[in-house]
Amino acid sequence: MLQSIDMGKLWELLSYDADSPLIFSSGLFLFLFASFSLFYSFTARRVLPRIIYVTLFSLYFYYKSSGFYFLLLISVATSDYLIGRAIYVSQTVSRRKALVALSLAIDLGMLAYFKYTNMFIDLVNVLRGGHIQFKDIFLPIGISFFTFQSLSYIIDIYRHRLRPVRRWIDYLFYISFFPQLVAGPIVRARDFIPQIYRNPLNVSRTMFGEGVFLIICGLFKKAVISDFISINFVDRVFDDPLLYTGLENLFGVYGYALQIYCDFSGYSDMAIGIALLLGFRFNKNFDSPYKSATITEFWRRWHISLSSWLKDYLYISLGGNRKGRIRTYLNLMVTMVLGGLWHGASLRFVIWGAIHGTALAVHKVAMAMFPSFKAQGIDMKSPVRRLIGTLITFHVVCVGWIFFRAEDMKTVGDIFSQIFTSFDISILPQFIAGYKGIMILMLVGYALHFMPDSLEARAKRIVTSMPIVLQAVVISLLIWLVMQIKSGDIQPFIYFQF
């Protein structure tokens, strides 16, 4: 009887739970990954068994995140695998274009159904005064990421930049690889697929150390900084801005800017770190974006895999900057508005995209009118100009984050109203005293973000050179710290909703 009860609990733990998707910062993932790693080492010299083993674990990982929608993932992989091979052997341009159009129709049609049907029904009800009843459609976690990843594979084959994989299981491995499956980074096939066939698969001491360092950084960002300031401050302000002063609302916005950075870059760090432990290397996805002195530089540093995807597969496809200034500005606006819609089916995300599109266009205009503005980028030498540019860029980004985070446009209006009509700097000392823990964590978070790259590189070298036992001790201490400050249930990653 006792054994049956225990087996029942184990089955419940290992089955899909819509209220508790599997995430890297959970104890269950730590247990599953440790079990997975025990057998993974036996596949170091055997390519096909390794591909099958990792793919099966990846599909289970996605099942624990989105239930039986893992079948959707398999369907996308199957259709694009077949279409990719058909494009490669096609002899006519018209047939190649038709096959690309077919892939776009399947992938984007699926994405549109899951992400935008609810918005469309609501819009029809508003415009026609109707009451169409439609059950809310569940949004599978990570659908935007693996869809964009699969599309890049098809387009690269069409552009003669990539040969298709020979086996279906190889492509399924690429699409489903669990470290980046549900929240990126968006990994290009031409960067990743060659790594699949390396034999023997060697995890060097340096790769292992870098992986541990990134996992430590990501776990600290997500579970210590992001979750704590979210639950204890940011969520409260955005839930009802009118209960708080303008100063508290402003710091709520600053807090969210730090929260979303720590949450998303923390996930990326852990994804890249886990991939390194398995012998695979992803490109960097975040590069201290709030250090940016221009909005253009911001998008070279923020969610690099998405911004480069939008540039290569949307902006350039629209004509890029090859068809005159006006068309360039329009292409920037269209790209960023569609990037906003990619994040969510809401007017708020359209406005967020329009803010960034407008800012990018304004920067282009400024560079055309004042050649010296071209220096206001990564290599700008004037400290004063860089400081001013960084402050302006940060606050433009923060304005966009208000639309990104708020539940509705009323909340957006309330936040702006409180900041501009109920702002009293004299209460700053009382505010700091009342939110001492929050202020300390925000200060630590921003200080770590703005610290020189040389210090980060030194910290990486220190962790990388540690004995494995000492690295395990550091991770254990971090997990203990997470448990000490944890408030309630583990918080899902913000980008799971996209």
C-alpha positions in Angstrom: 0.0 0.0 0.0 2.8 2.4 0.9 4.6 1.6 -2.3 1.5 2.3 -4.4 1.1 5.7 -2.7 4.7 6.5 -3.3 4.5 5.5 -6.9 1.4 7.6 -7.3 3.2 10.6 -6.0 6.2 9.9 -8.3 3.8 9.6 -11.3 2.2 12.9 -10.3 5.6 14.6 -10.0 6.8 13.3 -13.3 3.6 14.1 -15.2 2.7 17.4 -16.8 1.3 20.0 -14.4 -0.1 23.2 -16.1 0.4 25.1 -12.9 4.0 24.2 -12.5 5.9 24.0 -15.8 9.4 22.5 -15.6 12.1 25.3 -15.3 15.8 25.3 -14.8 15.6 26.9 -11.3 13.5 24.1 -9.9 14.7 21.2 -7.8 12.9 18.7 -10.1 15.0 19.9 -13.1 18.1 19.5 -11.0 17.2 15.9 -10.2 16.2 15.1 -13.8 19.3 16.7 -15.3 21.5 14.8 -12.9 19.8 11.5 -13.8 20.1 12.4 -17.5 23.8 13.3 -17.2 24.7 9.9 -15.7 23.8 8.1 -19.0 24.8 11.0 -21.3 28.5 10.4 -20.7 28.2 6.9 -22.3 27.2 8.5 -25.6 30.3 10.6 -26.0 31.7 8.5 -28.8 28.4 7.4 -30.4 26.7 10.0 -32.5 23.3 8.4 -33.3 22.6 7.0 -29.8 23.5 10.4 -28.4 21.1 12.2 -30.8 18.3 9.8 -30.0 18.9 9.9 -26.2 19.0 13.7 -26.0 16.0 14.1 -28.3 13.9 11.8 -26.1 14.9 13.8 -23.0 14.2 17.0 -24.8 10.7 15.9 -25.8 10.0 14.8 -22.2 11.3 18.2 -21.0 8.8 19.9 -23.4 6.0 17.6 -22.3 6.7 18.7 -18.7 6.4 22.3 -19.9 3.5 22.2 -22.3 1.8 18.8 -22.0 0.9 16.9 -25.1 1.8 19.9 -27.3 5.1 18.2 -27.7 3.4 16.5 -30.6 3.1 20.0 -32.2 6.8 20.4 -31.9 7.3 17.0 -33.7 4.9 18.1 -36.4 6.8 21.3 -37.1 10.1 19.5 -37.2 8.7 16.8 -39.6 7.1 19.3 -42.0 10.1 21.6 -42.2 12.5 18.6 -42.5 10.6 17.4 -45.6 10.2 20.9 -47.0 13.9 21.7 -46.5 15.0 18.6 -48.4 12.5 19.4 -51.2 13.8 23.0 -51.5 17.4 21.7 -51.8 16.7 19.4 -54.7 14.3 21.7 -56.5 15.5 22.9 -59.9 13.3 25.9 -60.5 13.2 29.2 -58.5 9.4 29.2 -58.7 9.2 25.8 -57.0 11.7 26.8 -54.3 9.7 30.0 -53.6 6.4 27.9 -53.4 8.0 25.5 -50.9 9.2 28.4 -48.7 5.7 29.9 -48.9 4.3 26.5 -47.8 6.7 26.4 -44.8 5.8 30.0 -43.9 2.1 29.2 -44.2 2.3 26.2 -41.9 4.6 27.7 -39.3 3.2 31.2 -39.1 -0.3 29.9 -39.5 0.2 27.6 -36.5 1.8 30.5 -34.6 -1.0 32.9 -35.5 -3.7 30.4 -34.4 -2.2 29.9 -30.9 -1.1 33.4 -30.3 -3.7 35.7 -32.0 -7.0 33.9 -32.3 -8.2 35.2 -28.9 -7.2 38.7 -29.9 -9.0 38.4 -33.2 -12.2 37.2 -31.6 -12.1 40.1 -29.0 -11.5 42.6 -31.8 -14.5 41.3 -33.8 -16.7 41.5 -30.7 -15.7 45.1 -30.2 -16.1 46.2 -33.8 -19.4 44.4 -34.4 -20.8 44.6 -30.9 -21.1 40.9 -30.8 -20.5 38.3 -28.2 -18.8 35.4 -30.0 -18.0 32.8 -27.4 -14.7 31.1 -27.9 -12.7 29.1 -25.4 -9.3 30.7 -24.6 -6.6 28.9 -26.5 -3.7 27.5 -24.6 -0.4 29.0 -25.7 2.3 26.3 -25.8 5.5 27.5 -24.1 8.3 28.4 -26.4 6.2 28.1 -29.6 7.6 31.4 -30.9 11.1 30.4 -30.3 11.1 27.0 -32.1 8.9 28.4 -34.9 11.5 31.1 -35.7 14.3 28.6 -35.3 12.7 26.3 -37.9 11.9 29.2 -40.3 15.6 30.3 -40.2 16.6 26.7 -41.3 14.2 26.8 -44.3 15.2 30.3 -45.4 18.9 29.5 -45.1 18.4 26.5 -47.3 16.5 28.7 -49.8 19.4 31.2 -49.8 22.0 28.5 -50.4 23.6 29.1 -47.0 22.9 25.7 -45.6 22.6 22.1 -46.7 19.6 20.1 -45.2 20.3 17.4 -42.6 20.1 13.9 -43.9 18.0 12.3 -41.1 14.7 13.4 -39.6 16.0 12.6 -36.1 18.9 15.1 -36.6 16.5 17.9 -37.4 14.2 17.0 -34.5 17.3 17.1 -32.2 18.1 20.6 -33.5 14.6 21.9 -33.0 13.9 20.2 -29.6 17.3 20.6 -27.9 16.1 21.3 -24.4 18.5 24.0 -23.1 17.1 26.6 -25.5 13.8 25.0 -26.4 11.3 27.1 -24.4 12.8 30.5 -24.1 15.8 30.7 -26.4 18.2 31.8 -27.4 17.1 31.3 -31.0 19.9 29.1 -32.4 20.8 29.2 -36.1 21.0 25.8 -37.8 24.3 26.7 -39.5 25.8 27.4 -36.1 24.4 24.4 -34.3 24.0 21.5 -36.6 27.7 21.0 -37.4 28.2 20.5 -33.6 25.8 17.6 -33.6 28.1 15.4 -35.5 31.3 16.0 -33.6 32.8 12.7 -32.5 34.0 12.2 -29.9 32.0 14.9 -28.2 34.5 16.5 -25.9 33.6 18.7 -22.9 36.9 20.5 -22.2 37.8 21.7 -18.7 37.3 25.3 -19.9 33.9 24.5 -21.4 32.8 22.9 -18.1 34.1 25.8 -16.0 32.4 28.3 -18.3 29.2 26.4 -18.1 29.2 26.3 -14.3 30.0 30.0 -14.2 27.0 30.8 -16.4 24.7 28.6 -14.5 25.7 30.3 -11.2 25.2 33.8 -12.8 21.9 32.8 -14.3 20.5 31.2 -11.1 21.6 34.3 -9.1 20.0 36.7 -11.5 16.7 34.7 -11.8 16.1 33.2 -8.4 17.7 35.8 -6.2 17.3 39.2 -7.8 14.4 38.9 -10.3 12.0 36.8 -8.3 12.5 38.7 -5.0 12.1 42.2 -6.4 9.2 41.0 -8.5 7.1 39.4 -5.7 8.0 42.0 -3.1 7.8 45.2 -5.0 7.4 45.4 -8.8 4.2 43.2 -9.0 2.6 45.3 -6.3 3.2 48.6 -8.0 2.0 47.4 -11.4 -1.1 45.6 -9.9 -2.4 49.0 -8.6 -0.3 52.0 -9.4 -2.7 54.5 -7.7 -1.9 53.0 -4.3 1.7 54.2 -4.6 3.4 57.6 -5.0 5.0 58.8 -8.2 8.4 58.0 -6.7 7.4 54.4 -5.9 6.0 54.1 -9.5 9.2 55.3 -11.0 11.3 52.9 -8.9 8.7 50.2 -9.9 9.6 50.8 -13.5 13.3 50.8 -12.7 12.7 47.5 -10.8 10.9 45.9 -13.7 13.8 46.9 -16.1 16.1 45.0 -13.8 13.7 42.2 -13.3 13.1 41.4 -16.9 16.8 41.6 -17.7 17.8 39.3 -14.8 14.9 37.0 -15.6 15.5 36.6 -19.3 19.3 36.9 -19.4 19.4 34.6 -16.4 17.5 32.0 -18.4 19.8 32.5 -21.3 22.9 32.2 -19.1 21.6 28.9 -17.7 20.7 27.6 -21.2 24.1 28.4 -22.6 25.8 27.0 -19.5 23.8 23.7 -19.6 24.6 23.4 -23.3 28.3 23.9 -22.6 28.2 21.0 -20.0 26.8 18.8 -22.8 29.5 19.9 -25.2 27.6 22.4 -27.3 28.3 26.1 -27.6 25.6 28.8 -28.2 26.3 32.4 -29.1 25.9 35.1 -26.5 22.4 36.4 -26.1 22.8 39.4 -23.8 25.7 41.8 -23.5 25.0 44.3 -20.7 22.2 46.1 -22.7 21.7 49.0 -20.3 25.2 50.2 -20.9 24.1 51.2 -24.4 24.5 54.8 -25.5 22.0 54.6 -28.4 18.9 52.5 -29.1 20.7 50.9 -32.0 23.4 49.7 -29.6 20.7 48.5 -27.2 19.4 46.1 -29.9 22.9 44.9 -30.5 23.1 43.9 -26.8 19.5 42.9 -25.9 18.1 39.5 -26.9 20.8 39.3 -29.6 19.4 36.1 -31.1 16.0 37.7 -31.7 17.3 41.1 -32.9 19.7 39.5 -35.4 16.9 37.1 -36.5 14.6 40.1 -37.2 17.4 41.9 -39.0 18.4 39.0 -41.2 15.0 37.4 -42.0 12.6 40.4 -41.8 14.3 43.8 -42.1 16.6 42.7 -44.9 13.8 40.9 -46.6 11.7 44.1 -46.6 14.6 45.9 -48.3 16.7 47.0 -45.3 18.4 50.3 -46.0 18.9 49.6 -49.7 15.8 51.5 -51.0 16.3 55.1 -49.6 15.9 56.8 -46.3 12.1 56.9 -46.1 11.8 53.2 -46.9 14.6 52.4 -44.3 12.6 54.2 -41.6 9.4 52.4 -42.7 11.2 49.0 -42.7 12.5 49.7 -39.2 9.0 50.6 -37.9 7.4 47.5 -39.6 10.1 45.2 -38.2 9.8 46.5 -34.6 6.0 46.5 -34.6 6.0 42.9 -35.9 8.6 42.2 -33.2 6.2 43.6 -30.7 3.3 41.4 -32.0 5.7 38.5 -31.7 5.8 39.1 -28.0 2.0 39.3 -27.5 -1.3 39.8 -29.2 -2.1 43.2 -27.6 -2.1 46.9 -28.4 0.5 47.4 -25.6 3.0 45.3 -27.5 2.3 47.1 -30.8 3.0 50.4 -29.0 6.2 48.9 -27.4 7.4 47.9 -30.8 6.4 51.3 -32.3 8.4 53.1 -29.6 11.5 51.1 -30.4 10.9 51.5 -34.2 10.5 55.2 -33.8 13.6 55.5 -31.7 15.7 53.5 -34.2 14.4 55.7 -37.0 15.2 58.9 -35.1 18.7 57.6 -34.4 19.1 57.0 -38.2 18.0 60.5 -38.9 20.3 61.9 -36.3 23.3 60.0 -37.8 22.4 61.3 -41.2 22.2 65.0 -40.0 25.1 64.9 -37.6 27.9 62.6 -38.6 29.4 62.8 -35.0 26.3 60.9 -33.8 27.8 57.8 -35.5 30.3 57.8 -32.7 27.6 57.4 -30.1 27.8 53.6 -30.1 29.9 50.9 -28.6 33.2 52.6 -29.4 32.2 56.2 -28.4 35.2 57.8 -26.8 33.7 60.8 -25.0 32.7 59.7 -21.5 30.3 62.7 -21.0 28.5 62.0 -24.3 28.3 58.3 -23.6 26.9 59.0 -20.1 24.2 61.3 -21.5 23.4 58.8 -24.3 23.2 55.9 -21.8 20.8 57.8 -19.5 18.6 58.8 -22.4 18.6 55.3 -24.0 17.8 53.7 -20.6 14.8 55.9 -20.0 13.5 55.4 -23.6 13.7 51.7 -22.9 12.0 52.1 -19.5 9.1 53.9 -21.2 8.7 50.9 -23.4 8.9 48.5 -20.5 5.8 50.2 -18.9 3.7 49.1 -21.9 5.4 45.7 -22.0 4.6 44.9 -18.3 1.2 46.6 -17.6 -1.9 44.4 -17.8 -3.9 47.0 -19.8 -3.7 50.6 -21.1 -5.5 51.9 -17.9 -2.5 50.7 -15.9 -0.1 52.4 -18.3 -2.1 55.7 -17.9 -2.1 55.3 -14.1 1.7 54.8 -13.9 2.4 57.9 -16.1 -0.2 59.9 -14.1 1.4 59.1 -10.8 4.9 59.7 -12.0 4.1 63.1 -13.5 1.5 64.4 -11.0 2.2 62.7 -7.7 6.0 62.8 -7.5 7.7 64.0 -4.3 11.4 63.5 -4.1 11.4 64.5 -0.4 10.1 61.1 0.6 13.1 59.3 -0.8 14.7 58.7 2.6 11.5 57.1 3.9 11.1 55.1 0.7 14.6 53.7 1.0 14.1 52.8 4.7 10.8 51.1 3.9 12.1 49.1 1.0 15.7 48.5 2.3 16.0 44.9 1.1 14.6 45.7 -2.3 16.9 48.7 -2.7 19.9 46.7 -1.7 19.1 44.0 -4.3 18.4 46.5 -7.0 21.7 48.3 -6.2 23.5 45.0 -6.4 21.8 44.0 -9.6 22.5 47.3 -11.4 26.1 47.4 -10.0 26.8 43.9 -11.4 25.2 44.9 -14.7 27.4 48.0 -15.1 30.6 46.6 -13.8 33.5 46.6 -16.3 33.8 43.6 -18.6 37.3 43.0 -17.3 35.9 42.2 -13.8 33.4 39.8 -15.2 36.1 38.1 -17.2 38.2 37.8 -14.1 35.3 36.3 -12.1 34.8 33.8 -15.0 38.5 32.8 -14.9 38.3 32.3 -11.1 35.3 30.0 -11.3 36.6 28.1 -14.3 39.9 27.4 -12.6 38.2 26.1 -9.4 38.3 22.4 -8.7 35.0 20.7 -9.5 34.4 20.0 -5.8 34.7 23.7 -5.0 32.4 24.6 -7.9 29.8 22.2 -6.5 30.2 23.9 -3.1 29.6 27.4 -4.7 26.4 26.1 -6.5 25.2 24.5 -3.2 25.7 27.7 -1.3 23.8 29.6 -4.0 20.9 27.1 -3.8 20.9 27.5 -0.1 20.7 31.3 -0.5 17.8 30.9 -3.0 15.9 28.8 -0.4 16.5 31.4 2.3 15.0 34.3 0.4 12.4 32.4 -1.7 8.9 33.8 -1.4 6.2 31.3 -2.2 6.3 29.1 -5.2 9.0 29.2 -7.9 8.2 31.9 -10.4 8.1 31.0 -14.0 10.3 32.8 -16.5 8.7 35.9 -18.0 9.5 34.8 -21.6 7.6 31.6 -21.2 4.5 33.6 -22.1 5.9 34.5 -25.5 
